Structure formats: structure tokens, C-alpha cells
Amino acid sequence: MNLTLILFLIGILGFVLNRKNIILMLISIEIMLLAITFLILVSSLNIDDILGQTYAIYIIVVAGAESAIGLGILVAFYRLRGSVAIEYK
């Protein structure tokens, strides 16, 4: 439980501190999502419920698809602008 909280807080901290780099923001979101997945997995193992484990596998698959789509959008963004940095005006 403490490990998942620490991972989630690291993800939030990474998201807040790296507001100019889209790749680091995407990685921080993935860390937060995987922390929640780990919490669901540990909780389902503690109560001996297979449904939580299958749900955790489903979340991991969706996170992989989300990462692939996000990186594809970032490649298109890089080709269009030449940089993945966010400029605030």
C-alpha cells in the first residue's frame, strides 16, 4: 500500500515539475496508472479474488495501447514542429 502511494506521488510530482516536456508528462501519467494497477493487484491477492487480477491485466493492456497512441501522436508532433517541448505564452 505504501509503495503504490509513493509511486503515485512520484507520478504526480513528475507531471507537475515537467510541464514543458510532453514525453516526461506521458511517462508520469503511466507511472500513476501503473501504481493504481499495482494497488488493485495487491488488494485482489490479499482477498483472493481473481476478478481484480483480470482487471489489472486489462488495465495494463489498455495502458500499453495508450502509450503506443500517445507516442505516435508525439512523433507526428515532432515532425510537424521539430520539438516536443511545450511553449506557454
N, C-alpha and C positions, 0 to 999 in steps of 0.2 A: 504494500500500500504506500509506504514512504517513497519507494523507488519510482513508482508511477507519478507521484506528486512532484518529485524532483525533476523527472523527465518533462512533465507538462510545464513546470515553471521555467525550465531551460528553453523549451519551445517558445513560450510567451516572451521571455526575455530576448531571445534571438530575433523574434518577429519585431519587437519594439525597437531594438537597437540597430537593426539592419534594414531600415526603411528605404534605403536608396538602392539596394541590390535585390532584384527580383528572385534570383536563384536562391539566395540565402533565406528570403522570406518563404519560398516554396519548401525548402528543407525544414524550416522551423515549423511550418504547418504540418508536415509529415511527421516530425518528432512528436508534436502534440497528439496527432491522430494515433500513432503507434503507442503512445503512453496510455491512452484510453483503451486501446485494444488489449494491451498487456494487463490492465486492471480488470477488464472483462474476463480475460483468460484465467487469471489467478483466482478471481472470485468464483468462476464456474468450476475450477478444480477443487476449491475448498468445499463447495456444496455438492460436488459430484454430479454435475448436470452437464450433459452432452450438448444441450442446446446453446449454451454460452460459448462452447468451444467451436461449434459450427458457425456461430455468429462472428466469432473472432476471425475465422478463416475467411468469411465473406468480407469483412472489413479490410483485411489485408489484400484481397483480390481487387476490391474497389480502389484502395489506396494506390496500388500498382497501376491501375488504369488511369487514375487521376494524375499520377506523376508522369506517365507517358504523354498524356494530352497536354499537361502543363509545360513539359519540356519541348513538345512540338510547337506550341504557341510561342515559347521563348526563342526557339530557333528562327521562326518567322519574324518575330520582333527584332532579333539581332540582324537578320538580313535586311530588314527594312530601315533600321536606324543606325546600325553599326555598333551598338552598345546595348547592354541590358540594364544600365543604370536608370533610375527614375529621377527626373528633374522636376522639382517643385517650383512653382512660380508664385 
